[in-house]
Amino acid sequence: MEFLYALDYYHWILLGLVLLVLEIFAGGAFLMWLGISSIALGVLVLLLPWVGIHLSWEWQLVLFGLGSFAAIMLWRRFVRDPAPTDAPTLNQRGAEYVGRVVTLKEAIDDGVGYVSIDDTRWRVSGSDMPTGTKVRLVALHELVFAVEKVDV
C-alpha cells in the first residue's frame, strides 16, 4: 500500500497508455475511455501543483473513478443513441425494396421461390404461388424477402 502514497502524474499517464494499447488488442472501445480518463488525470496531477494544490492518492483514485464513469456514460450516450439519418437503409442491402410489387420469376414451391429486381435475383419465401404472380415484398430477413400475393 505504500506505493499509493507515491502516485504521481507519470503513473497515471503510463496507466492510460497501457490501457490504450490493451484496447487495441481487446477491442470494444471500453478500455479506451479508462485510458483517456487516466491520461487526463495524469495531466491534472502534473498541473495542479503549479497552482498550489496537491492531490492525495485517495482523491486521485476518486477523480479517476469519476472521470472513467463520466467518459463511459458519454460514450454510451453517443454510441447507443446515434443521430437520425436521412438514409436509414444505408448498408442494408435490399431494405429499400420492401413494399415494392414485383413478379415471380420462379414459382414458390415449398415456401421458396425467386424474383428479379433490377439485375439481381432474390430469394423469396411465402405461400406457394405460380410463376408470373404479382407479389408484394413485405419484409427482409437475412437477404430473403417475405412476400404476399397482390390482388389485381
C-alpha positions as YAML, in Angstrom:
chain: A
units: angstrom
residues:
- id: 1
  name: MET
  ca: [0.00, 0.00, 0.00]
- id: 2
  name: GLU
  ca: [2.97, 2.34, 0.32]
- id: 3
  name: PHE
  ca: [3.13, 2.73, -3.46]
- id: 4
  name: LEU
  ca: [-0.19, 4.60, -3.30]
- id: 5
  name: TYR
  ca: [1.49, 7.40, -1.36]
- id: 6
  name: ALA
  ca: [3.95, 7.81, -4.23]
- id: 7
  name: LEU
  ca: [1.33, 8.12, -7.02]
- id: 8
  name: ASP
  ca: [2.44, 10.81, -9.42]
- id: 9
  name: TYR
  ca: [1.39, 12.12, -12.81]
- id: 10
  name: TYR
  ca: [3.59, 9.74, -14.79]
- id: 11
  name: HIS
  ca: [1.92, 6.72, -13.14]
- id: 12
  name: TRP
  ca: [-1.46, 7.86, -14.43]
- id: 13
  name: ILE
  ca: [-0.14, 8.68, -17.90]
- id: 14
  name: LEU
  ca: [1.62, 5.30, -18.10]
- id: 15
  name: LEU
  ca: [-1.55, 3.52, -16.95]
- id: 16
  name: GLY
  ca: [-3.52, 5.40, -19.60]
- id: 17
  name: LEU
  ca: [-1.08, 4.40, -22.34]
- id: 18
  name: VAL
  ca: [-1.17, 0.77, -21.21]
- id: 19
  name: LEU
  ca: [-4.98, 0.82, -21.28]
- id: 20
  name: LEU
  ca: [-4.96, 2.33, -24.76]
- id: 21
  name: VAL
  ca: [-2.58, -0.39, -26.00]
- id: 22
  name: LEU
  ca: [-4.76, -3.07, -24.38]
- id: 23
  name: GLU
  ca: [-7.75, -1.57, -26.17]
- id: 24
  name: ILE
  ca: [-6.03, -2.23, -29.49]
- id: 25
  name: PHE
  ca: [-5.85, -5.94, -28.68]
- id: 26
  name: ALA
  ca: [-9.14, -6.31, -26.80]
- id: 27
  name: GLY
  ca: [-11.44, -4.13, -28.90]
- id: 28
  name: GLY
  ca: [-14.86, -2.98, -27.77]
- id: 29
  name: ALA
  ca: [-13.93, 0.67, -27.02]
- id: 30
  name: PHE
  ca: [-14.23, 0.26, -23.25]
- id: 31
  name: LEU
  ca: [-10.62, 0.38, -22.09]
- id: 32
  name: MET
  ca: [-10.01, 3.38, -24.33]
- id: 33
  name: TRP
  ca: [-12.21, 5.57, -22.14]
- id: 34
  name: LEU
  ca: [-10.50, 4.39, -18.96]
- id: 35
  name: GLY
  ca: [-7.16, 5.19, -20.62]
- id: 36
  name: ILE
  ca: [-8.30, 8.66, -21.62]
- id: 37
  name: SER
  ca: [-9.53, 9.29, -18.09]
- id: 38
  name: SER
  ca: [-6.20, 8.12, -16.69]
- id: 39
  name: ILE
  ca: [-4.18, 10.36, -19.02]
- id: 40
  name: ALA
  ca: [-6.42, 13.34, -18.22]
- id: 41
  name: LEU
  ca: [-5.90, 12.72, -14.51]
- id: 42
  name: GLY
  ca: [-2.14, 12.48, -15.07]
- id: 43
  name: VAL
  ca: [-2.15, 15.88, -16.75]
- id: 44
  name: LEU
  ca: [-4.28, 17.26, -13.91]
- id: 45
  name: VAL
  ca: [-1.90, 15.88, -11.26]
- id: 46
  name: LEU
  ca: [1.00, 17.40, -13.21]
- id: 47
  name: LEU
  ca: [-0.55, 20.87, -13.49]
- id: 48
  name: LEU
  ca: [-2.25, 21.32, -10.10]
- id: 49
  name: PRO
  ca: [0.95, 21.73, -8.04]
- id: 50
  name: TRP
  ca: [1.74, 24.81, -10.12]
- id: 51
  name: VAL
  ca: [-1.33, 26.48, -8.63]
- id: 52
  name: GLY
  ca: [-0.57, 25.24, -5.13]
- id: 53
  name: ILE
  ca: [-2.88, 22.19, -4.97]
- id: 54
  name: HIS
  ca: [-1.61, 18.68, -4.24]
- id: 55
  name: LEU
  ca: [-4.00, 15.76, -4.66]
- id: 56
  name: SER
  ca: [-3.65, 12.89, -2.19]
- id: 57
  name: TRP
  ca: [-3.79, 9.36, -3.56]
- id: 58
  name: GLU
  ca: [-7.36, 8.99, -2.26]
- id: 59
  name: TRP
  ca: [-8.53, 12.00, -4.26]
- id: 60
  name: GLN
  ca: [-6.64, 10.77, -7.31]
- id: 61
  name: LEU
  ca: [-8.47, 7.44, -7.17]
- id: 62
  name: VAL
  ca: [-11.81, 9.19, -6.66]
- id: 63
  name: LEU
  ca: [-11.17, 11.50, -9.62]
- id: 64
  name: PHE
  ca: [-10.08, 8.56, -11.77]
- id: 65
  name: GLY
  ca: [-13.30, 6.72, -10.92]
- id: 66
  name: LEU
  ca: [-15.47, 9.75, -11.59]
- id: 67
  name: GLY
  ca: [-13.65, 10.57, -14.82]
- id: 68
  name: SER
  ca: [-13.94, 6.98, -16.03]
- id: 69
  name: PHE
  ca: [-17.64, 6.86, -15.19]
- id: 70
  name: ALA
  ca: [-18.31, 10.17, -16.95]
- id: 71
  name: ALA
  ca: [-16.31, 9.15, -20.03]
- id: 72
  name: ILE
  ca: [-18.12, 5.81, -20.33]
- id: 73
  name: MET
  ca: [-21.55, 7.43, -19.86]
- id: 74
  name: LEU
  ca: [-20.79, 9.99, -22.59]
- id: 75
  name: TRP
  ca: [-19.56, 7.22, -24.89]
- id: 76
  name: ARG
  ca: [-22.68, 5.12, -24.28]
- id: 77
  name: ARG
  ca: [-24.93, 8.07, -24.92]
- id: 78
  name: PHE
  ca: [-23.44, 8.86, -28.32]
- id: 79
  name: VAL
  ca: [-22.99, 5.25, -29.44]
- id: 80
  name: ARG
  ca: [-26.33, 3.90, -28.23]
- id: 81
  name: ASP
  ca: [-28.33, 6.90, -29.43]
- id: 82
  name: PRO
  ca: [-26.89, 7.76, -32.85]
- id: 83
  name: ALA
  ca: [-28.14, 10.82, -34.66]
- id: 84
  name: PRO
  ca: [-31.06, 10.22, -37.03]
- id: 85
  name: THR
  ca: [-30.07, 9.96, -40.66]
- id: 86
  name: ASP
  ca: [-31.72, 10.78, -43.97]
- id: 87
  name: ALA
  ca: [-30.68, 7.33, -45.30]
- id: 88
  name: PRO
  ca: [-31.98, 4.77, -42.77]
- id: 89
  name: THR
  ca: [-31.49, 1.84, -45.19]
- id: 90
  name: LEU
  ca: [-27.86, 2.65, -45.92]
- id: 91
  name: ASN
  ca: [-25.73, -0.52, -45.83]
- id: 92
  name: GLN
  ca: [-28.84, -2.70, -45.55]
- id: 93
  name: ARG
  ca: [-28.84, -4.44, -48.87]
- id: 94
  name: GLY
  ca: [-32.35, -4.90, -50.22]
- id: 95
  name: ALA
  ca: [-34.13, -2.96, -47.46]
- id: 96
  name: GLU
  ca: [-35.14, -0.24, -49.90]
- id: 97
  name: TYR
  ca: [-37.17, -2.82, -51.89]
- id: 98
  name: VAL
  ca: [-39.58, -3.65, -49.06]
- id: 99
  name: GLY
  ca: [-43.08, -2.61, -50.14]
- id: 100
  name: ARG
  ca: [-42.34, -2.96, -53.84]
- id: 101
  name: VAL
  ca: [-44.62, -5.07, -56.07]
- id: 102
  name: VAL
  ca: [-42.75, -7.49, -58.33]
- id: 103
  name: THR
  ca: [-43.48, -10.53, -60.49]
- id: 104
  name: LEU
  ca: [-42.34, -14.02, -59.50]
- id: 105
  name: LYS
  ca: [-39.69, -15.28, -61.94]
- id: 106
  name: GLU
  ca: [-39.75, -18.76, -60.42]
- id: 107
  name: ALA
  ca: [-42.76, -20.30, -58.69]
- id: 108
  name: ILE
  ca: [-42.80, -20.51, -54.92]
- id: 109
  name: ASP
  ca: [-42.68, -24.23, -54.15]
- id: 110
  name: ASP
  ca: [-42.44, -25.48, -50.57]
- id: 111
  name: GLY
  ca: [-42.27, -21.88, -49.40]
- id: 112
  name: VAL
  ca: [-39.26, -20.84, -51.53]
- id: 113
  name: GLY
  ca: [-39.10, -19.00, -54.85]
- id: 114
  name: TYR
  ca: [-37.20, -16.25, -56.67]
- id: 115
  name: VAL
  ca: [-37.80, -12.79, -58.07]
- id: 116
  name: SER
  ca: [-35.63, -10.48, -60.16]
- id: 117
  name: ILE
  ca: [-35.24, -6.90, -59.05]
- id: 118
  name: ASP
  ca: [-33.20, -4.68, -61.33]
- id: 119
  name: ASP
  ca: [-30.27, -7.01, -62.17]
- id: 120
  name: THR
  ca: [-30.33, -9.15, -59.03]
- id: 121
  name: ARG
  ca: [-32.02, -12.47, -58.32]
- id: 122
  name: TRP
  ca: [-33.54, -12.54, -54.83]
- id: 123
  name: ARG
  ca: [-34.83, -15.47, -52.84]
- id: 124
  name: VAL
  ca: [-38.38, -15.12, -51.52]
- id: 125
  name: SER
  ca: [-40.47, -17.04, -49.02]
- id: 126
  name: GLY
  ca: [-44.21, -17.29, -48.73]
- id: 127
  name: SER
  ca: [-47.17, -19.44, -49.60]
- id: 128
  name: ASP
  ca: [-46.93, -21.49, -52.80]
- id: 129
  name: MET
  ca: [-47.69, -19.45, -55.96]
- id: 130
  name: PRO
  ca: [-47.10, -19.99, -59.70]
- id: 131
  name: THR
  ca: [-44.58, -18.15, -61.87]
- id: 132
  name: GLY
  ca: [-45.80, -14.74, -63.03]
- id: 133
  name: THR
  ca: [-47.80, -13.97, -59.87]
- id: 134
  name: LYS
  ca: [-47.64, -10.38, -58.67]
- id: 135
  name: VAL
  ca: [-46.30, -10.26, -55.09]
- id: 136
  name: ARG
  ca: [-45.50, -7.52, -52.60]
- id: 137
  name: LEU
  ca: [-42.18, -7.68, -50.73]
- id: 138
  name: VAL
  ca: [-43.32, -7.28, -47.11]
- id: 139
  name: ALA
  ca: [-40.14, -7.91, -45.11]
- id: 140
  name: LEU
  ca: [-36.47, -8.76, -45.49]
- id: 141
  name: HIS
  ca: [-34.78, -11.23, -43.16]
- id: 142
  name: GLU
  ca: [-31.21, -12.39, -43.82]
- id: 143
  name: LEU
  ca: [-31.47, -11.45, -47.52]
- id: 144
  name: VAL
  ca: [-34.69, -13.45, -48.05]
- id: 145
  name: PHE
  ca: [-37.84, -11.47, -48.78]
- id: 146
  name: ALA
  ca: [-41.16, -12.47, -47.27]
- id: 147
  name: VAL
  ca: [-43.88, -11.97, -49.86]
- id: 148
  name: GLU
  ca: [-47.63, -11.86, -50.06]
- id: 149
  name: LYS
  ca: [-49.86, -12.14, -53.12]
- id: 150
  name: VAL
  ca: [-51.19, -8.89, -54.55]
- id: 151
  name: ASP
  ca: [-54.84, -8.98, -55.57]
- id: 152
  name: VAL
  ca: [-55.13, -7.46, -59.03]
...
